Amino acid sequence: TVSNVDEFISILESIDPQVQTCAYTSKSSASSGIRLDGEMLKSNKNFHLYMVIPGEQLKPYAEILFKRCILNDLGHIFISKNGRKYIRTIFDAAVHSPERLDFIAPAIVEYPLTIDEPDIHSRPGNSIDGSLLSSLTFEEELSYQDKRQKLLSGAEDDAFDALYNYVKGRSKTTGIAAERLMRFHAMGDQGVIDFGHPLTKDDGTQFSFADVVADPDKYKNLSMPDPFDPGDGPSKAQLYINDNGTIVINSFAHG
């Protein structure tokens, strides 16, 4: 865990020394500082940190920085409610995807909730030169893949338990046997959706992938919850019918 901006910057400096002199602005996250009757609801120390970098350098720089964090033993596994394993580090690598939204304003709360004033800091300095952070060597790439695999393997049992508990709950709401849902999720790990996989519209209406195959035009460009994590909320994915007739569901939450 990283408790404040100074600690975060000091860790990044050990990976990319130019962070020592870069300009930045930081603020607490939108959900930070919410209280109920004066008591903090959760210990949320997340914050947003903004540094200047040429736009074309952002994505490759973030990818290298992410890998170097993992190489420096700053990686961990996040297990979702449905047992998916995600390799994470001290910064959220997903924020660099172009479809992501950045919520900056504080949350709107009503009595008996209150919210603290956002914690905002800034520092003058230089912009980041993404070309100065070297790509991984062949040996470093092998080491990164090894660390990555060890993180995933170490979380296998916990991930299975989370998936099994999730599937038991989904079995009650969908009427599909838990063992069959387990097979659906195993297919999902390979990027494939079974014909009988239960899907959900944003309004909660349930349908199956077989329904889409039978009448593609009815579901074209449908906004929907993530097919493997519908509890994450509406509009997390979209269903597309390609020109060649193939059907794709793209999850903006999980890829």
C-alpha positions as CSV (number, residue, x, y, z in Angstrom):
1,T,0.0,0.0,0.0
2,V,1.0,3.6,-0.6
3,S,-0.3,6.1,2.0
4,N,0.6,9.4,0.4
5,V,2.0,11.2,-2.7
6,D,5.5,11.7,-1.3
7,E,5.9,7.9,-0.7
8,F,4.5,7.2,-4.2
9,I,6.9,9.7,-5.9
10,S,9.9,8.3,-3.9
11,I,9.1,4.7,-5.2
12,L,8.8,5.9,-8.8
13,E,12.1,7.8,-8.5
14,S,13.8,4.5,-7.8
15,I,12.6,3.2,-11.1
16,D,12.8,6.4,-13.2
17,P,15.1,9.1,-11.7
18,Q,13.6,11.9,-13.8
19,V,10.5,11.8,-11.5
20,Q,12.7,13.6,-8.9
21,T,12.3,16.9,-10.8
22,C,9.0,16.4,-12.7
23,A,6.0,18.7,-12.2
24,Y,2.8,17.3,-10.8
25,T,-0.6,18.0,-9.4
26,S,-2.3,15.6,-7.1
27,K,-5.7,15.3,-5.4
28,S,-7.5,12.8,-3.3
29,S,-9.9,10.5,-5.2
30,A,-13.6,11.3,-5.7
31,S,-14.6,8.7,-3.1
32,S,-12.1,9.7,-0.4
33,G,-13.1,11.4,2.9
34,I,-16.8,10.3,3.0
35,R,-18.0,10.1,6.6
36,L,-21.1,8.9,8.4
37,D,-21.9,10.7,11.6
38,G,-18.3,11.9,11.6
39,E,-16.8,8.4,11.2
40,M,-14.8,7.6,8.0
41,L,-16.7,5.0,6.0
42,K,-13.5,3.4,4.7
43,S,-9.8,4.0,4.8
44,N,-9.5,5.2,1.3
45,K,-6.1,6.8,0.6
46,N,-6.4,6.7,-3.1
47,F,-5.3,9.8,-5.1
48,H,-5.0,11.0,-8.6
49,L,-1.6,12.2,-9.7
50,Y,-1.1,14.2,-12.9
51,M,2.3,14.6,-14.6
52,V,3.1,16.2,-18.0
53,I,4.3,13.9,-20.8
54,P,3.9,14.1,-24.6
55,G,0.7,12.3,-25.6
56,E,2.4,9.9,-28.0
57,Q,4.8,8.8,-25.2
58,L,2.2,8.1,-22.5
59,K,1.1,4.6,-23.3
60,P,4.5,3.0,-24.0
61,Y,6.0,4.9,-21.0
62,A,3.2,3.6,-18.7
63,E,3.7,0.0,-20.0
64,I,7.4,0.0,-19.4
65,L,6.9,1.7,-16.0
66,F,4.3,-1.0,-15.1
67,K,6.7,-3.8,-16.0
68,R,9.6,-2.3,-14.1
69,C,7.4,-2.0,-11.0
70,I,6.7,-5.7,-11.2
71,L,10.4,-6.4,-11.6
72,N,11.0,-4.4,-8.4
73,D,8.6,-6.6,-6.5
74,L,5.8,-4.0,-6.5
75,G,3.2,-6.3,-8.0
76,H,0.2,-8.0,-6.4
77,I,-2.9,-9.9,-7.5
78,F,-6.3,-8.4,-7.3
79,I,-9.0,-11.1,-7.4
80,S,-12.5,-9.9,-8.5
81,K,-15.7,-11.1,-7.1
82,N,-16.0,-13.6,-9.9
83,G,-12.5,-15.0,-9.4
84,R,-10.7,-13.2,-12.2
85,K,-7.0,-12.6,-11.4
86,Y,-5.5,-9.2,-12.3
87,I,-1.9,-8.2,-11.9
88,R,-1.7,-4.8,-10.3
89,T,1.0,-2.5,-9.0
90,I,1.1,0.8,-7.2
91,F,-0.6,2.7,-10.0
92,D,-3.7,1.9,-12.0
93,A,-2.4,0.9,-15.5
94,A,-6.0,0.9,-16.9
95,V,-6.3,4.7,-16.7
96,H,-4.3,5.1,-19.8
97,S,-6.9,3.5,-22.0
98,P,-8.6,6.1,-24.3
99,E,-12.1,5.2,-23.3
100,R,-11.6,5.7,-19.5
101,L,-13.3,8.5,-17.7
102,D,-11.5,10.5,-15.0
103,F,-13.8,11.6,-12.2
104,I,-12.2,14.6,-10.5
105,A,-15.1,16.4,-8.7
106,P,-15.9,15.3,-5.1
107,A,-18.8,12.9,-4.6
108,I,-22.2,14.6,-3.9
109,V,-23.4,13.5,-0.5
110,E,-26.4,14.2,1.7
111,Y,-27.1,14.1,5.4
112,P,-26.1,12.1,7.4
113,L,-23.1,11.7,5.1
114,T,-20.4,14.4,4.9
115,I,-17.2,14.6,2.8
116,D,-13.9,16.2,3.7
117,E,-12.3,18.9,1.6
118,P,-10.1,17.3,-1.2
119,D,-6.4,17.1,-0.4
120,I,-4.7,18.9,-3.3
121,H,-0.9,19.4,-3.8
122,S,1.2,20.6,-6.7
123,R,4.9,21.0,-7.5
124,P,6.6,22.9,-10.4
125,G,9.2,21.1,-12.5
126,N,9.9,19.4,-15.8
127,S,7.8,17.3,-18.1
128,I,8.5,13.5,-18.3
129,D,10.6,12.4,-21.3
130,G,9.2,9.0,-22.0
131,S,12.2,8.0,-24.2
132,L,14.5,8.1,-21.2
133,L,12.9,5.1,-19.6
134,S,14.6,2.2,-21.3
135,S,12.6,-0.8,-22.5
136,L,13.2,-4.2,-20.8
137,T,16.2,-6.2,-22.1
138,F,15.6,-9.8,-23.2
139,E,16.8,-11.0,-19.8
140,E,14.6,-8.5,-17.9
141,E,11.5,-9.5,-20.0
142,L,12.1,-13.2,-19.1
143,S,12.4,-12.2,-15.4
144,Y,9.2,-10.1,-15.7
145,Q,7.3,-13.0,-17.2
146,D,8.6,-15.3,-14.4
147,K,7.5,-12.9,-11.7
148,R,4.1,-12.4,-13.4
149,Q,3.5,-16.2,-13.6
150,K,4.5,-16.7,-9.9
151,L,2.0,-14.0,-8.8
152,L,-0.8,-15.6,-10.8
153,S,0.0,-19.2,-9.6
154,G,0.2,-18.0,-6.0
155,A,-3.4,-16.7,-6.2
156,E,-4.9,-19.8,-7.9
157,D,-6.6,-21.3,-4.9
158,D,-8.1,-18.0,-3.6
159,A,-9.3,-17.2,-7.1
160,F,-11.0,-20.5,-7.5
161,D,-12.8,-20.1,-4.1
162,A,-14.0,-16.6,-5.1
163,L,-15.3,-17.9,-8.5
164,Y,-17.0,-20.9,-6.9
165,N,-18.8,-18.7,-4.4
166,Y,-19.7,-16.2,-7.1
167,V,-21.1,-19.0,-9.4
168,K,-23.2,-20.5,-6.6
169,G,-25.0,-17.1,-6.3
170,R,-25.4,-16.7,-10.1
171,S,-26.8,-20.2,-10.3
172,K,-29.7,-19.1,-8.0
173,T,-30.5,-16.1,-10.2
174,T,-30.1,-17.7,-13.6
175,G,-31.3,-21.2,-12.9
176,I,-28.2,-22.7,-14.6
177,A,-26.3,-25.4,-12.7
178,A,-23.1,-24.1,-11.0
179,E,-21.0,-26.7,-12.7
180,R,-22.1,-25.5,-16.1
181,L,-21.5,-21.9,-15.1
182,M,-17.9,-22.9,-14.1
183,R,-17.4,-24.2,-17.6
184,F,-18.6,-20.9,-19.1
185,H,-16.2,-19.0,-17.0
186,A,-13.3,-21.3,-18.0
187,M,-14.2,-20.5,-21.6
188,G,-14.3,-16.8,-20.8
189,D,-10.7,-17.0,-19.6
190,Q,-9.9,-17.9,-23.3
191,G,-12.0,-15.0,-24.6
192,V,-14.9,-17.2,-25.7
193,I,-18.6,-17.1,-24.8
194,D,-20.6,-20.2,-24.8
195,F,-24.0,-20.3,-26.6
196,G,-25.8,-20.8,-23.4
197,H,-24.0,-18.2,-21.4
198,P,-26.5,-16.0,-19.5
199,L,-26.2,-12.3,-20.5
200,T,-27.9,-9.3,-19.0
201,K,-29.2,-6.0,-20.5
202,D,-28.7,-2.7,-18.7
203,D,-32.3,-2.9,-17.5
204,G,-31.7,-6.3,-15.9
205,T,-33.4,-8.4,-18.6
206,Q,-31.7,-11.7,-19.1
207,F,-30.9,-13.3,-22.4
208,S,-28.3,-15.7,-23.8
209,F,-25.6,-15.6,-26.4
210,A,-27.7,-18.1,-28.4
211,D,-30.4,-15.4,-28.7
212,V,-27.9,-13.0,-30.2
213,V,-26.8,-15.6,-32.8
214,A,-30.4,-16.2,-33.7
215,D,-31.3,-12.5,-34.2
216,P,-28.1,-10.4,-34.4
217,D,-29.7,-7.2,-35.6
218,K,-31.9,-7.1,-32.4
219,Y,-28.8,-6.8,-30.2
220,K,-26.5,-4.8,-32.5
221,N,-24.5,-2.1,-30.5
222,L,-26.2,-3.1,-27.3
223,S,-24.8,-1.5,-24.2
224,M,-24.8,-4.0,-21.3
225,P,-23.0,-5.2,-18.1
226,D,-19.8,-7.1,-18.4
227,P,-20.8,-10.7,-19.5
228,F,-18.7,-12.3,-16.8
229,D,-19.3,-9.8,-14.1
230,P,-22.8,-8.3,-14.5
231,G,-22.9,-7.3,-10.8
232,D,-20.3,-4.6,-11.7
233,G,-23.2,-2.5,-13.1
234,P,-24.7,-1.4,-16.4
235,S,-23.0,-0.1,-19.5
236,K,-19.6,-1.8,-18.8
237,A,-19.6,-3.6,-22.1
238,Q,-21.0,-3.3,-25.7
239,L,-22.0,-5.9,-28.2
240,Y,-20.9,-5.4,-31.8
241,I,-21.8,-7.2,-35.0
242,N,-18.9,-7.0,-37.4
243,D,-19.3,-6.6,-41.1
244,N,-18.3,-10.2,-41.6
245,G,-21.1,-11.4,-39.3
246,T,-18.9,-12.3,-36.3
247,I,-20.2,-11.2,-32.9
248,V,-18.0,-9.5,-30.3
249,I,-18.6,-8.3,-26.8
250,N,-16.0,-5.8,-25.7
251,S,-15.8,-5.2,-21.9
252,F,-14.6,-1.7,-21.1
253,A,-14.1,-2.9,-17.5
254,H,-12.1,-6.0,-18.0
255,G,-11.0,-6.2,-21.7
